[in-house]
Amino acid sequence: MDHQKLILDKLTTILSETDNGNAAKLLKLVDEAGRIFIGGAGRSLLVSRFFAMRLVHSGYNVSMIGEVVTPAIKAGDLLILVSGSGGTETLLPFVKKAKSVGAKLAVVSMKAKSAMADVADLVIQIGNDNSFPLTQAMPMGSQFELSTLVFLEAAIADLIVAKGLTEEGMRAIHANLE
């Protein structure tokens, strides 16, 4: 079996079942935020780091939650969490804290309803409730994580075009201590 084709076909199907209008809603929240805090757990954390990095390259003030240098979240800030289940136990205290200080919350999940979704200002459901059947060659969340990565990368592409950002300008912000 051609697993590359299987993966690409699956991602195409999931993304066709995803409301792309949510990308504009997310970018509006990003633009309105004082600061942006981003997180996830496991492979979703890795996907969230991709998005955080591109937002930094686009000129935004971004922190990853859980880092020792992450400042306190406050009213006017935005917390973006990537969580397939929308109920990742280790992330729920961050949700509670963000909401208690008046920050906004955006959740990227495969679930429209969850502990996080119930209090979120924006829920971005990747696919729909039937988009993630067990698929032998794509175990343990691969479908969600890869679809989310593509969705968020496309949102960044929208941002780049809308703001007229250039490769040179973004590269000038890119980390030079790596």
C-alpha positions as CSV (number, residue, x, y, z in Angstrom):
1,M,0.0,0.0,0.0
2,D,1.1,3.6,-0.8
3,H,1.1,5.1,2.7
4,Q,2.0,8.5,1.6
5,K,-1.1,8.6,-0.6
6,L,-3.2,7.2,2.2
7,I,-2.0,10.0,4.6
8,L,-2.5,12.8,2.0
9,D,-5.9,11.5,1.0
10,K,-7.0,11.3,4.7
11,L,-5.7,14.8,5.4
12,T,-7.5,16.2,2.3
13,T,-10.8,14.6,3.5
14,I,-10.4,15.9,7.1
15,L,-9.6,19.4,5.9
16,S,-12.5,19.4,3.5
17,E,-14.7,18.7,6.5
18,T,-13.2,21.6,8.5
19,D,-14.7,25.1,8.6
20,N,-12.0,27.2,7.0
21,G,-13.8,30.4,8.2
22,N,-12.4,29.6,11.6
23,A,-8.9,30.6,10.4
24,A,-10.1,34.2,10.0
25,K,-11.7,34.2,13.4
26,L,-8.5,32.9,15.0
27,L,-6.4,35.5,13.2
28,K,-8.8,38.2,14.4
29,L,-8.3,37.1,18.0
30,V,-4.6,37.0,17.5
31,D,-4.6,40.6,16.1
32,E,-6.8,41.8,19.0
33,A,-4.7,40.1,21.7
34,G,-2.1,42.0,23.8
35,R,0.0,38.9,24.0
36,I,-0.5,35.3,22.8
37,F,0.1,32.2,24.8
38,I,0.2,28.8,23.1
39,G,0.3,25.2,24.3
40,G,-0.6,21.6,23.9
41,A,0.6,18.2,25.1
42,G,2.5,15.4,23.4
43,R,2.5,15.7,19.6
44,S,-0.2,18.4,19.8
45,L,2.4,20.5,21.7
46,L,4.8,20.0,18.7
47,V,2.1,21.3,16.4
48,S,1.4,24.3,18.6
49,R,5.1,25.1,18.6
50,F,5.0,25.3,14.7
51,F,2.2,27.8,14.9
52,A,3.9,29.8,17.7
53,M,7.1,30.1,15.7
54,R,5.3,31.4,12.6
55,L,3.4,33.9,14.7
56,V,6.7,35.2,16.1
57,H,8.1,35.4,12.6
58,S,5.0,37.4,11.7
59,G,5.8,40.0,14.5
60,Y,3.5,38.8,17.3
61,N,4.4,38.7,21.0
62,V,4.1,34.9,21.7
63,S,5.0,32.7,24.7
64,M,4.7,28.9,25.0
65,I,3.0,28.0,28.2
66,G,4.9,26.0,30.8
67,E,8.3,27.5,30.0
68,V,10.3,29.0,32.9
69,V,10.4,32.4,31.1
70,T,6.7,32.6,30.3
71,P,5.2,35.7,31.8
72,A,1.8,35.8,33.6
73,I,-1.3,35.8,31.4
74,K,-3.7,38.7,32.0
75,A,-6.9,40.3,30.6
76,G,-6.5,41.2,27.0
77,D,-4.2,38.2,26.3
78,L,-5.1,35.1,24.2
79,L,-4.5,31.5,25.1
80,I,-4.5,29.1,22.2
81,L,-4.5,25.4,23.0
82,V,-4.2,22.4,20.6
83,S,-5.9,19.4,22.2
84,G,-7.4,16.6,20.2
85,S,-9.7,15.6,23.0
86,G,-10.3,19.1,24.3
87,G,-10.0,17.7,27.8
88,T,-6.3,17.1,28.3
89,E,-5.9,17.0,32.1
90,T,-2.6,18.8,32.2
91,L,-3.9,21.7,30.2
92,L,-7.2,22.3,32.1
93,P,-5.5,24.3,34.9
94,F,-4.2,26.7,32.2
95,V,-7.7,27.1,30.9
96,K,-9.0,27.9,34.4
97,K,-6.3,30.5,35.0
98,A,-6.6,32.2,31.7
99,K,-10.4,32.5,32.1
100,S,-10.1,33.7,35.7
101,V,-7.9,36.7,34.7
102,G,-10.1,37.6,31.7
103,A,-7.9,36.3,28.9
104,K,-9.5,34.9,25.8
105,L,-9.3,31.2,24.9
106,A,-9.1,29.5,21.5
107,V,-9.1,25.7,21.3
108,V,-8.1,23.7,18.3
109,S,-9.6,20.2,18.7
110,M,-11.3,17.3,17.0
111,K,-14.3,17.8,19.4
112,A,-16.9,20.5,19.1
113,K,-17.9,19.9,22.8
114,S,-15.4,19.3,25.5
115,A,-14.2,20.7,28.9
116,M,-12.1,23.3,27.0
117,A,-14.7,24.0,24.3
118,D,-17.4,24.7,26.9
119,V,-15.5,27.8,28.1
120,A,-13.6,28.8,24.9
121,D,-14.2,32.1,23.0
122,L,-13.4,30.2,19.8
123,V,-13.5,26.4,19.1
124,I,-11.9,25.3,15.9
125,Q,-13.0,21.8,15.2
126,I,-10.7,20.0,12.8
127,G,-12.8,17.8,10.7
128,N,-16.1,16.7,12.3
129,D,-17.2,14.1,14.9
130,N,-16.8,11.3,12.3
131,S,-13.6,12.4,10.7
132,F,-11.2,10.3,12.8
133,P,-11.9,6.6,12.5
134,L,-9.2,4.1,13.5
135,T,-6.7,3.9,10.7
136,Q,-4.0,1.3,11.1
137,A,-1.3,3.3,9.3
138,M,-2.1,6.6,11.2
139,P,-2.2,5.6,14.9
140,M,-2.7,7.6,18.1
141,G,-3.8,11.0,16.9
142,S,-1.7,11.3,13.7
143,Q,-4.8,12.3,11.6
144,F,-5.6,15.1,14.0
145,E,-2.1,16.4,14.5
146,L,-1.2,16.5,10.8
147,S,-4.5,18.0,9.8
148,T,-4.1,20.7,12.5
149,L,-0.6,21.4,11.3
150,V,-1.8,22.0,7.8
151,F,-4.8,24.1,8.9
152,L,-2.7,26.3,11.1
153,E,0.0,26.7,8.4
154,A,-2.7,27.7,5.9
155,A,-3.9,30.3,8.5
156,I,-0.4,31.7,8.6
157,A,-0.4,31.8,4.8
158,D,-3.6,33.9,5.0
159,L,-1.9,36.2,7.5
160,I,1.2,36.6,5.4
161,V,-0.9,37.6,2.4
162,A,-3.3,39.8,4.3
163,K,-0.5,41.7,6.0
164,G,1.9,41.8,3.0
165,L,4.6,40.1,4.9
166,T,7.8,39.2,3.1
167,E,10.2,36.3,3.4
168,E,13.0,38.8,4.1
169,G,11.1,40.5,6.8
170,M,10.1,37.3,8.5
171,R,13.7,36.0,8.2
172,A,14.9,39.1,10.0
173,I,12.8,38.1,13.0
174,H,13.8,34.4,12.8
175,A,15.9,33.1,15.8
176,N,19.6,33.7,15.3
177,L,20.7,32.0,18.6
178,E,20.0,28.4,17.5
